[in-house]
Amino acid sequence: MVHYAARAVPWVRVGIAAALVLVLMDVVRRWPWHMWPLEGTAVGLLAGGTAWCFDETSAAVVDTTPRRLAWRTAARTSGVLLLAASWAFAVLHARHSLFDHAGDVALQGLVAMLAAAAYASSRRRAGEATPGVGLTLVVVPLLTAWALVRPFSEVFPVFPYADGTGDLGDWATSRLLWSVLGTGALVVLVSTLAELGRRPAAST
């Protein structure tokens, strides 16, 4: 499994995404009031980088091998662990600049990765070879724009911007929204992997 992951995961792209997450969150740490939208960009990169881990550019060949897609999907999570470690360090390092909501910020990134993994694995089950490419092109600019403009902030406070008092952001509702997304993504991911595990291996 380790040998397969070393060859299959796009480590260069995933490593660049992890490094950019560290850089972006360090900028947020230094100037939180002015650079807060970059937190949304970092979350988008986490989602895109996670989805990249499951892309299979040689799907037409690999999908016919005895290794089940569930096994290959599990092996590819090693790349996700690198992104998770990067996010954990970034949030820990910037915790004093996150408006006393470092836990909520950490949750946003982890749920984004979980949702991306659920999406990518379900699309791979459907036969799409590289779902991560399309997802990244959408989610990074979308979450950056959402963090910058904060539309419907009273109803969907995706990226609250507050000083910890609650006057400028509804962190409780945000936590609920991300928790619901995470729960739904977990259900999709588990059901997808269970179905992949039951599916007989393809043969040439």
Secondary structure, DSSP 8 states (H G I E B T S, - for coil): -HHHHHHHS-HHHHHHHHHHHHHHHHHHHHSHHHHTHHHHHHHHHHHHHHHHTT--TTHHHHTTSSS-HHHHHHHHHHHHHHHHHHHHHHHHHHGGGSTT-HHHHHHHHHHHHHHHHHHHHHHHHTT-S-HHHHHHHHHHHHHHHHHHH-TTTTT--SS----SSSSS--HHHHHHHHHHHHHHHHHHHHHHHHHHHHS-----
